[in-house]
Amino acid sequence: MNQSVIKALKLLDLFTEDSPELSLKEISEQSSIPKPTAYRLLSSLETSGFLYKIKENEHDSRYRLGIKLLELGQRVSENLEIRGVALPFMQQLAQDINEVIHLVIVNHNEATYIEKVESTRALRLYTRIGKSSPLYIGSGPKMLLAYLPKTRQAEVLNESDLISLNKKINGKELRQELDRIKREGYAYSLGEQDADTTGISYPIYDFQGQVVAALTVSGLSSHFEGESLQRIKEQTKQTAGLISGKLGYRGGS
């Protein structure tokens, strides 16, 4: 584990409600880190936006927590809100259709599963809360990728190797699929993360009309056929709409 990173993060803990500003001397003394080392760590934190420096004179500077922490805190808060709002609806959906339900968000250039409700069936999927996967594998990740700006999509799709279950993905076909997902409003996957499984996903919108998560139903492909498939799609779409409404979305489906 990188000790410099650990030391730098521990410096952030020195800033409290009673001590919102600290000088280099105070930080060095409280952390028991020599001034040159403390200055180097503080400079890295300042460059990254975690701290900002107030230069009072030529010989004295003080530091405060930076705006980057507020941005990260806002993201955490939003994700916690989505989980709290979505979970009761996910539990009801799982009870109604008895399949595995996931809540998926974008995390940098990956998709992260932030909530999961199991079915009562014996099936156990590879996914778990906290797991991240490429944005081009599975119905939930692809749903999120489809709604990203084209520039962000290009970042993901320009990766050298797009692989799903050891099979190379055709970039042109994937772009066409993303266009279809956005046009039709849902994503479908077959055996992309786990063999013999199907996934169906619908977007969840926030009060600004932005897609902030994907609601995903996953299960054995044999359960996603004929009338069962239609029922799963209808109930998943309805549930995604209910969650979006709780988040303040007032647009059409």
C-alpha positions as CSV (number, residue, x, y, z in Angstrom):
1,M,0.0,0.0,0.0
2,N,1.3,3.5,-0.9
3,Q,2.4,5.1,2.4
4,S,2.6,8.6,0.9
5,V,-1.1,8.3,-0.1
6,I,-2.0,7.2,3.3
7,K,-0.1,10.0,5.0
8,A,-1.6,12.6,2.6
9,L,-5.2,11.4,3.4
10,K,-4.5,11.4,7.1
11,L,-3.6,15.1,6.8
12,L,-7.1,15.8,5.7
13,D,-8.4,14.4,9.1
14,L,-6.6,17.3,10.8
15,F,-9.1,19.8,9.5
16,T,-12.1,19.9,11.8
17,E,-15.0,22.2,12.6
18,D,-12.8,23.8,15.3
19,S,-9.7,24.0,13.1
20,P,-10.9,24.8,9.5
21,E,-7.6,26.4,8.7
22,L,-4.1,25.1,9.5
23,S,-0.6,26.4,8.8
24,L,2.3,24.2,7.6
25,K,3.9,24.4,11.0
26,E,0.6,23.3,12.7
27,I,0.1,20.4,10.3
28,S,3.7,19.3,10.7
29,E,3.4,19.3,14.5
30,Q,0.1,17.6,14.7
31,S,1.0,14.9,12.2
32,S,4.5,14.4,13.4
33,I,5.7,14.7,9.8
34,P,8.7,16.8,9.0
35,K,8.0,20.1,7.4
36,P,9.5,19.3,4.0
37,T,7.6,16.0,3.7
38,A,4.4,17.7,4.9
39,Y,4.8,20.5,2.4
40,R,5.2,18.0,-0.4
41,L,2.1,16.1,0.6
42,L,0.1,19.3,1.0
43,S,1.2,20.5,-2.4
44,S,-0.1,17.3,-4.0
45,L,-3.4,17.6,-2.2
46,E,-3.6,21.3,-3.3
47,T,-2.9,20.4,-6.9
48,S,-5.6,17.7,-6.8
49,G,-8.2,20.1,-5.4
50,F,-8.5,18.5,-2.0
51,L,-6.9,21.5,-0.3
52,Y,-6.5,25.2,-1.2
53,K,-3.8,27.4,0.1
54,I,-4.3,30.9,1.5
55,K,-1.0,32.8,1.3
56,E,-1.0,35.4,4.0
57,N,2.5,36.7,3.4
58,E,5.9,35.6,2.0
59,H,6.6,33.4,5.0
60,D,3.2,32.1,6.0
61,S,0.5,30.1,4.3
62,R,-2.5,28.4,5.7
63,Y,-4.6,25.6,4.2
64,R,-8.3,24.8,4.0
65,L,-10.3,21.8,2.7
66,G,-10.9,22.1,-1.0
67,I,-13.9,22.0,-3.3
68,K,-13.0,18.6,-4.6
69,L,-14.1,17.0,-1.3
70,L,-17.5,18.8,-1.6
71,E,-17.8,17.3,-5.1
72,L,-17.0,13.8,-3.9
73,G,-19.3,14.2,-0.9
74,Q,-22.1,15.2,-3.2
75,R,-21.6,12.1,-5.4
76,V,-21.7,9.9,-2.3
77,S,-24.8,11.6,-1.1
78,E,-26.5,11.2,-4.4
79,N,-25.6,7.5,-4.6
80,L,-26.9,7.0,-1.0
81,E,-30.1,8.8,-1.9
82,I,-30.6,6.7,-5.0
83,R,-30.0,3.4,-3.0
84,G,-32.4,4.5,-0.2
85,V,-35.1,5.5,-2.6
86,A,-34.7,2.5,-4.9
87,L,-34.4,-0.4,-2.5
88,P,-38.1,-0.7,-1.4
89,F,-39.2,-0.7,-5.1
90,M,-36.4,-3.2,-6.0
91,Q,-37.6,-5.5,-3.2
92,Q,-41.2,-5.3,-4.4
93,L,-40.1,-6.0,-8.0
94,A,-38.0,-9.0,-6.9
95,Q,-41.0,-10.3,-5.0
96,D,-43.3,-9.9,-8.0
97,I,-41.1,-11.5,-10.6
98,N,-38.6,-13.6,-8.5
99,E,-35.5,-12.6,-10.4
100,V,-32.3,-10.8,-9.3
101,I,-32.6,-7.0,-9.2
102,H,-29.6,-4.7,-9.5
103,L,-29.0,-0.9,-9.3
104,V,-26.1,0.2,-11.4
105,I,-24.4,3.6,-11.7
106,V,-21.5,5.1,-13.8
107,N,-18.2,5.3,-11.9
108,H,-15.6,7.0,-14.1
109,N,-15.4,4.7,-17.2
110,E,-16.9,1.7,-15.5
111,A,-20.3,0.6,-14.2
112,T,-20.6,-0.1,-10.4
113,Y,-23.4,-2.2,-8.8
114,I,-24.5,-0.2,-5.7
115,E,-27.5,-2.3,-4.7
116,K,-28.8,-5.9,-5.2
117,V,-31.9,-7.9,-4.3
118,E,-31.7,-11.6,-4.6
119,S,-34.4,-13.9,-5.9
120,T,-35.5,-17.1,-4.1
121,R,-34.2,-19.2,-7.0
122,A,-31.0,-21.2,-6.7
123,L,-29.2,-19.0,-9.3
124,R,-26.3,-17.1,-8.0
125,L,-24.9,-14.4,-10.3
126,Y,-21.3,-13.1,-10.5
127,T,-22.5,-9.6,-9.5
128,R,-22.2,-8.2,-6.0
129,I,-22.6,-4.8,-4.4
130,G,-19.5,-2.7,-5.1
131,K,-18.5,-4.7,-8.1
132,S,-17.4,-2.7,-11.2
133,S,-17.5,-3.9,-14.8
134,P,-16.8,-2.4,-18.2
135,L,-19.6,-0.1,-19.5
136,Y,-20.0,-2.2,-22.6
137,I,-20.8,-5.6,-20.9
138,G,-24.3,-6.4,-19.6
139,S,-27.6,-4.6,-20.0
140,G,-27.2,-2.2,-17.0
141,P,-23.7,-0.9,-18.0
142,K,-24.8,-0.6,-21.7
143,M,-27.9,1.3,-20.7
144,L,-25.7,3.8,-18.8
145,L,-23.2,4.0,-21.7
146,A,-26.0,4.7,-24.2
147,Y,-27.0,7.8,-22.3
148,L,-23.5,9.2,-21.8
149,P,-22.4,12.1,-24.1
150,K,-20.8,11.0,-27.3
151,T,-17.4,12.2,-26.1
152,R,-17.6,10.0,-23.0
153,Q,-18.8,7.1,-25.1
154,A,-15.8,7.5,-27.4
155,E,-13.4,7.4,-24.4
156,V,-14.9,4.0,-23.5
157,L,-15.2,2.6,-27.0
158,N,-11.6,3.6,-27.9
159,E,-10.2,1.2,-25.5
160,S,-7.9,-1.2,-27.4
161,D,-9.6,-4.5,-26.4
162,L,-13.4,-4.7,-25.9
163,I,-13.9,-8.2,-24.5
164,S,-17.0,-10.0,-23.2
165,L,-16.6,-13.6,-21.9
166,N,-13.4,-13.9,-23.9
167,K,-15.0,-12.8,-27.1
168,K,-14.0,-9.7,-28.9
169,I,-16.8,-7.1,-29.3
170,N,-17.4,-5.4,-32.6
171,G,-17.1,-1.7,-31.9
172,K,-19.4,-0.7,-34.9
173,E,-22.1,-3.1,-33.8
174,L,-21.9,-1.9,-30.2
175,R,-22.4,1.7,-31.3
176,Q,-25.4,0.7,-33.3
177,E,-26.7,-1.2,-30.2
178,L,-26.2,1.9,-28.0
179,D,-28.2,4.0,-30.5
180,R,-31.0,1.4,-30.4
181,I,-31.0,1.4,-26.6
182,K,-31.4,5.1,-26.4
183,R,-34.1,5.0,-29.1
184,E,-36.1,2.2,-27.5
185,G,-35.5,3.1,-23.9
186,Y,-34.3,-0.2,-22.6
187,A,-31.2,-2.5,-22.8
188,Y,-31.1,-6.3,-23.3
189,S,-28.2,-8.7,-22.8
190,L,-27.8,-12.4,-23.3
191,G,-24.9,-14.3,-21.7
192,E,-22.6,-11.3,-21.5
193,Q,-21.6,-11.5,-17.8
194,D,-22.8,-15.0,-16.9
195,A,-23.4,-17.8,-19.3
196,D,-27.1,-18.7,-20.0
197,T,-28.4,-15.5,-18.3
198,T,-30.4,-12.6,-19.6
199,G,-30.5,-9.0,-18.4
200,I,-33.1,-6.3,-19.0
201,S,-32.5,-2.7,-17.9
202,Y,-34.4,0.6,-17.8
203,P,-33.1,4.0,-17.0
204,I,-33.6,5.9,-13.8
205,Y,-33.8,9.7,-14.1
206,D,-33.2,12.4,-11.5
207,F,-35.1,15.7,-11.1
208,Q,-33.0,17.3,-13.9
209,G,-33.9,14.6,-16.4
210,Q,-30.5,13.0,-16.3
211,V,-30.0,9.3,-16.3
212,V,-28.4,8.5,-12.9
213,A,-28.7,4.8,-12.7
214,A,-30.0,1.6,-14.4
215,L,-32.5,-0.7,-12.9
216,T,-31.6,-4.2,-14.0
217,V,-33.4,-7.6,-13.8
218,S,-31.2,-10.7,-14.4
219,G,-31.9,-14.4,-14.4
220,L,-31.7,-17.6,-16.4
221,S,-32.4,-17.0,-20.0
222,S,-35.2,-19.7,-19.9
223,H,-37.2,-17.3,-17.6
224,F,-37.0,-14.5,-20.2
225,E,-39.2,-15.9,-23.0
226,G,-42.7,-15.2,-24.4
227,E,-45.2,-13.7,-21.9
228,S,-42.7,-13.9,-19.1
229,L,-40.3,-11.6,-20.9
230,Q,-43.1,-9.1,-21.7
231,R,-44.2,-9.1,-18.1
232,I,-40.7,-8.6,-16.8
233,K,-40.1,-5.7,-19.2
234,E,-43.4,-4.0,-18.3
235,Q,-42.9,-4.3,-14.5
236,T,-39.2,-3.3,-14.7
237,K,-40.1,-0.2,-16.7
238,Q,-42.9,0.7,-14.3
239,T,-40.6,0.3,-11.3
240,A,-37.9,2.4,-12.9
241,G,-40.5,5.1,-13.5
242,L,-41.6,5.0,-9.9
243,I,-38.0,5.4,-8.6
244,S,-37.4,8.2,-11.0
245,G,-40.6,9.9,-9.8
246,K,-39.4,9.7,-6.2
247,L,-36.1,11.3,-7.3
248,G,-38.1,14.3,-8.6
249,Y,-38.3,13.3,-12.3
250,R,-41.4,14.8,-14.0
251,G,-40.7,13.9,-17.6
252,G,-42.3,11.3,-19.8
253,S,-41.2,7.6,-19.9
